[in-house]
Amino acid sequence: MSLKSANRLINEHSPYLLQHAYNPVDWYPWGEEAFAKARAEDKPVFLSVGYSTCHWCHVMARESFEDATAAAMLNDAFVCVKVDREERPDIDAVYMSVCQAMTGSGGWPLTIVMTPDKKPFYAATYIPKTWRYGMPGLLELVPRISGLWRGSREKLLESAKEISVFIRERADEQQAPAEPSKRLLRQGRDFFAESFDRENGGFGAAPKFPTPHNLLFLLRYYELEKDEEALAMAEKTLEQMYRGGIFDHIGGGFSRYSTDKRWLVPHFEKMLYDNALLTLAYAEAYRVTKRELYAQAARRTAVYVLRELTHAEGGFFCGQDADSDHEEGKYYVFTPGEIRHVLGPEDGARFCEWYGVDARGNFEGKSIPNLLGNSRFEHTYEMAAPLCARLYDYRIKRASLLKDDKVLVSWNGLMIAALAAAYRALGDGAYLDAAKKAADFIERRLIRPDGRLMVRWRDGHAAGAGIIDDYAFYAFGLLELYRVSLDAGYLKRAADVAGLMMEDFFDAENGGFSLYARGAEELISRPKELYDGAMPSGNAVAALVLVRLSALTGEPVWADRADRHMRFLAGNIKEYPSGHSFSLYAMAEALCPAPVLVCAAKNTPGGDTLKKLIRAEKDGVGLAVLVKTAQNGSTLESVAPFTAAYPANNGAAEYYLCKNGACLAPSKDLDALLKDL
């Protein structure tokens, strides 16, 4: 196969797979055709998993997959399969667990060699083309594995069987249910305190990941317990991340993680899920503290997503690459001379002083703009905004970034939730409009006729059966959207999605939600992912969804589901609660249930009354608010039947407040009710 010949990936829609469509490697997409060929030719399967904005995926592609010698060796020894981890998170999760079990670590690109019946016997991440620093290269490994397949197959098959059994048994392991408790919340908070970097923020040593769900839990813990140290840990981390180079001070938004402990040098790829969760965390921090720095960070991150990661019809794209012209970070770094050339000598000098751009540089001889050395960081952007805008316009002409323009249901659910939270905290209607538009996009483009979710949409084509993350994250987004719009349609749709989630993923016998649905393609295991990683686990977000549906609908079935799942999580996270921060976040809400306020009126309240209902707070824990009108009564009653008892035909609004298991007399004075709270 010549370099200019397309392989089978040319018919795919994933940007990552299309990046490899002209490799000399004879790639197959994951599917029966590849495994049938492996069985027919008696060859192992070489599985390579990555994603389009992954720097080391690009490196391995340039070194090996675009190299004729390496490709010929791979084609001769294996049937080669490429998978986009974002399109097939089920495959990625299962085989990443194999890599972690076999090697003690994981990451992308993920490399697996398996039998034709999908049982793995070799695992690695990035592999250089030739031997390097004690690491065997692909040119050494392929003949070795091929020789073992031909000469010692029984050992390989036995190893593959043992690995598969181990992974399956580990996936089935779970602890006995336990009672959710504030003690678990405290243990999680104490674990964070032990690993907290008091100088730089964040937890542990480099590399440092933002993990905004940790900060959301600490903010919630502060609100519930008035724990000043919990707030201080969250604030220090949020402040230092904003000051560091992990935040793009010119264009807004955050890179995926920091390679150093100070948040200065990022791994430059920008992912939608990070920016969604960080928008949510900064918006919540602003709501709790009213510190303008957090509002600015939330606003600039949301603006970045709306400007650079948004489809014309409203869906949100996956992310942007770390590399420009095969150089990591080239798009983001500057020299002082370049800054002065764009801004002029005086403005250029001011910008360099404010943002730490000097002749020494902080990344391969150039500088990543940052505020770590600026004692006036809190107000710098107010002065620098026009200069940043000019540099942004210059930067997008100087170099370009590859954009992964897939739309994923799960990540879009997080961004919908984040924009709703930003609207709630900051009051900018553009965020609410964008959240609604994204939900409309998913409903039009990514829902099967039976109401079930798909995984991704790109270029007019939707594919993939939704996994637990798709259902849980999208339902979460819909509930946040309901919270700031009080549109009963969003509440009903969230309940419908959660109902399908229960039907297809919930293990009624043992508890918990499986990664992929009953009836989907069977892999070597069907795990229940509980640990939070860069994103919260689907099980954790599902818990929050169930808790909120229980509060909003008043239905015993949702209360029972929420209780069962919370008890399942409590039993499984008690040994390491800080690895399950979003489960703790959901548990905090379950342990301290919100009062329920029903507004019954002929028409939806408007103006200040509606704003009061949306933003009503008591010590940071929101009300569960329902608005019943003559127009939405049947929709609301279908999801929250208890509201049938509340008349909605009178002219003036009446308010019904229930708290601590008791309901107060109806009132027409909303302000008095809120004051009573």
Secondary structure, 3 states (H helix, E strand, C coil): CCCCCCCHHHHCCCHHHHHCCCCCCCEEECCHHHHHHHHHHCCCEEEEEECCCCHHHHHHHHHHHCCHHHHHHHHHHCEEEEEECCCCHHHHHHHHHHHHHHHCCCCCCEEEEECCCCCEEEEECCCCCCCECCECCHHHHHHHHHHHHHHCHHHHHHHHHHHHHHHHHHHHCCCCCCCCCHHHHHHHHHHHHHHECCCCCCECCCCECCCHHHHHHHHHHHHHHCCHHHHHHHHHHHHHHHHCCCECCCCCCECCEECCCCCCCEECCEEHHHHHHHHHHHHHHHHHHCCHHHHHHHHHHHHHHHHHCECCCCCEEEEECCEECCEECCCCCECHHHHHHHHCHHHHHHHHHHHCCCCCCCECCEECCCCCCCCCHHHHHHHHHHHHHHHHHHHHHHCCCCEEEEEEHHHHHHHHHHHHHHHHHHCCHHHHHHHHHHHHHHHHHCECCCCCEEEEEECCEEEEECCHHHHHHHHHHHHHHHHHHCCHHHHHHHHHHHHHHHHHHECCCCCCECCCCCCCCCCCCCCCCCCCCCCCCHHHHHHHHHHHHHHHHCCHHHHHHHHHHHHHHHHHHCCCHHHHHHHHHHHHHHHCCCCEEEEECCCCCCHHHHHHHHHCEECCEECEEEEECCCCHHHHHHHCHHHHHCCCCCCCCEEEEEECCEECCCECCHHHHHHHC
